[in-house]
Amino acid sequence: MKWSKTHLHTLREAPSDAEITSHQLFIRGGYIKKLAPGIYTYGVMALRSIRKLEKIIREELDNIECSEVLMPMVQPAEIWKETHRWSEMGDGLLKFKNRNDHEFCLGATHEEAITDYIRHDLKSYKNLPMIIYQIQTKFRDEIRPRFGLMRGREFIMKDAYSFDIDKEAALQSYDKMHAAYVNIFNRLGLDFRVVKADSGSIGGDTSEEFHVLAESGEDQLMVSTESDFAANLEVCPAIDPVEASYGGGEALPLEEFPTPGLKTIASLSESVKIDQKNLVKTMFFSLSEGLEDDKSKPIAVLLRGDDEVNPIKIKNHLGLSNPPLLLTETEVQTLTGALPGSCGPVGLDIPVYSDNGLKNYKNFTVGANKNDVHLKNVNAGRDFQVTEYADLRFAKSGDKSPDSKGVLKAIRGIEVGHIFYLGTKYSKAMKAQVLDQNGKAKTIEMGCYGLGVSRTIQAAVEQKNDSDGIIWSKALAPFHVHICNLDPKDSSVNSVVESITSDLEKKNIEVFIDDRKERPGVKFKDADLLGFPVRLTIGGKGVKEGTVDVVNRSTGNKKQVEINNVSIEVEEILNSL
């Protein structure tokens, strides 16, 4: 492919709304162009990279006998209402009506659509197991799209769905897909981790995320220093390295004391000369959304002053569909009689959940539910009742690894894949059943498996770049070789370019030729920006001397190579990647 015949335009500077490196490089390199917030046109180079990733995905899924289909992006409201997700998905689901006043949405995910597709066709256990996938555009109406393809509204995704007769078989399908995903990301040459994760609005009780490691990643991961344990911060178990305790001995008399102006744990700690970790803070949440009447009331959550409450863990512990919401300042005052900062569990007639870290705390300090007043020598059991102790905080670096090997440390990651064991959440709601070996109707067990195609190619760039531009892996590079033709009007130079291109293409090495009438410096900068693995510089002087400059993009190494040996040298570089 020649640059002069390609709609490719690079920029020296990135627009101000491009916040992270990969977004900047994708815009500057002409890989993507914004049409509207969160909606992009994929340029020639981006599309070539996407197609390569799609090919790898298809090869790995075909290896485990998955079937590919293509479902509509526009979906009727009826199937979403069957599973109650028409309301549960919230504003992220873009809804609209057609001219006949029928309700539809743009597909944010396809659990309902795929279940509808198979539910009248699969009749017997003999039809199972089955895994069906598609690679398709999806739309989620992000509140604030950002970071280019990382958090866009419209994106390309591979989603797959497994159907099995029972949980044991479903988990076997899950394991097969897990292995396929590992193969896919290994083939891409990316540094990635598989982490335990929360299932979110998709549902199910088993899920794992695949993260490309990058400092700018939106997700914080917790990994063991001595094992392969890894989990998203949202669900990582929090275990103290040594058992925490405070204020042991006999329970002392309860005592009020004034704390004017002390609204934060930090200010209280400084005033009373007690470490923040030995103070107790009280958070208030509402459990009313989607719950039965007996749970439609606030709860209090206690934790140490230096810990952070984890709403995802509250959601999972109490079996909620969504994380609970913090009460507003006004709601807290109505409930307790005091403003936040002066509140505590004593005297409250609501459930009180306590983080495990407080099990051995005695004679501790909390708010007195009176403005600017606190209580000291508070003891659970005597002064208030704990409804239940549970792991309700975010894990921290230095916590004990849940597998008892080493301690946890924090790293950043970009989520590019997420796999779920769903159970019967969708099949039960949509009455997808088959006859088992005994002729009895049985609800199909399901799994779902997402992989962000467009997000992955940008995540690859976020992981591998330098001050000059992108550094593509061999697997994802739009082209393997970038030829800078420094004298496109020189017939002898053109002849060498054509000859080398022909030799390389015979070896299935893809070549892009910069034949523009631009200065060498411009061409070199654009070559580094686009980031293909190998750059060849071919000009009149070198042709006369019988040499070509060969540059390895990932190492920066430059070498003069005889024209006849160029294809061998390029092969060696590519094979080393």
Phi, psi and omega in degrees: 000137180255141180300321184297341180254013185239140175278086182222120182226120181265161179236145176284326182236147177272151176296158186296336183275000176272103192270328183247164189302312184296322177297315179300314182292323179295321178289312182297323182278002180073016180289320179223157175219131184288130173263321177204166180306122179078007182230122188232150167270131176275123178285180183305313185289318179298318181294323177297319178296317178300315181297325178293318177297317179301321180296317178296317178301312182298319180297316182289323179285326176294329179296334178252022170063042172276156179249135181261136175228180173219114183262160180295146173283328179271126185234142179286149181298330188304318184288329177288328178288332177300323182262001180070011181275352176303323178263325184294330183288343176072203186286349178293339178272114183280114185250150178201170178240147176272185185295342178266011178068024175272141184273137178221170172218160170276133186298113173271335177196169192231028178300316180293317183295318181288325178293320176296324182297322187258345194294336180261358183255322180280115186252328190225159174302338179292341177279355185246157002282162179214134174234124182238138180223166174214159171238116194203160176282138176233165181220127173229129188278074180303140178298313181224087178298142181200170176064030176067236182282352181292316181222065179267173176273317178252134184205163178260133184221145167261121175235135181234156184219131179252149182228125185219165185280332180208176184297319181301314179292323180297321179289333173293319176296319178303314181296322177297317179291323177302312180297321179297319178296317177301317178298317181300309185287331172296319180294334180282349179071031183255148172276112186223164175226149173256124186231149174293142190216168174273142183280344177060215184285349180290320177100183182093167183243007177221126176204152177222146177250149174251122185240132167275126185283131179197142183298332182270006182302143181286337184261138173262129182248149176245123182233152179282146177281348186227010179208184179267012177299136176207142179208150171295143180307328182303327187237359184296125177302140180254113182232121180297142179298326171226152183298126183277144175207161179199144171064040183294178181095200182290148176290125182272161180297140178295138185215130174275149172209147184286142177222060183298130176077001181267091187259350183238159176298321182297315181290323178295318180301315181294322183288315185268358178060042175237133179304146180303324182294342181259003170265161181238128177250155184239126178246148182238131181233156175257131178251019189287331188293117173071015182251166178290166184301324185288351177247005185275064179204167182289162171229157173252143177234125180255142175201166181295154186298333181262006178262161177245132180290144182247101182299331179295320179292324175298313179303311183291321181295323182264001177070035181274161177276335180220155177300141180291157181262142173294142174292148176286168179302318180295318179295321178296317180295320178296321183286317190252339186089001181222160176282155176307140185107340178235022186253154177202182186276345187289125177088001180274143178252053178221161176300139178239115178257138183238139176293150182303332183296347182260005185302325184251029178263132176227156174052046183262174185250135177218169173294150185264006186061030170225135181304131177063030178223139175234166177244139172242164184065039178276139180226130175295142182095315178272312188262339175197162181253133175273121179296318181192142170266140181200168175280105186235008183247164172285137173293156181230156173304135182099344174295157178292135176295136182302339178267010177067017178245104179077194178239170183273146169226154185263137172224164180255146180215157175250116181291122179239348178209151180210125180240145187225139160266117188269335188072229184245020184306313184269320182294325178291314181297327185255010174057049175266105185229157171227165175274131180276189184298339180261008178080014180261145180291133181224135180289134183290139174271137186234158169222157174223152193214108182254145175218119181282105184290304181295324179294322183297320182293326177285324177299323178299321179289322179296328180280325186234101177201169172219190184294343181266338181155206184281149170235096184282146166285161179301322186292326187253350183300132177304320173225154178279325188231136177246112178265122173264102177276106186278345181225070185295349177267353182270116184297325180292322177294316179299323180296319179293319178302313182295320181294314180295318178301315180299316180298317181292317182294332175295337179261017181061032174260122187276135188236134173243130186247122174271098182253021180289159176270070181236160177295151179305319181300321178296316181294320180294318179297318179292324178296317178294321180297313181290325166082024178293153189301324184231135174244133175247129177253117184236116180223174184301316182297314180295320180298319178297326180273354179078026183229161176226139175278127180245123182242128174273113186297322186287327181257338184082359181295135181241138185215136173274127185233139176298143186307318183291343183255004185299314183296326178292316180298317180298317179301317181296319179296313182296324179290339180276348184275000000 
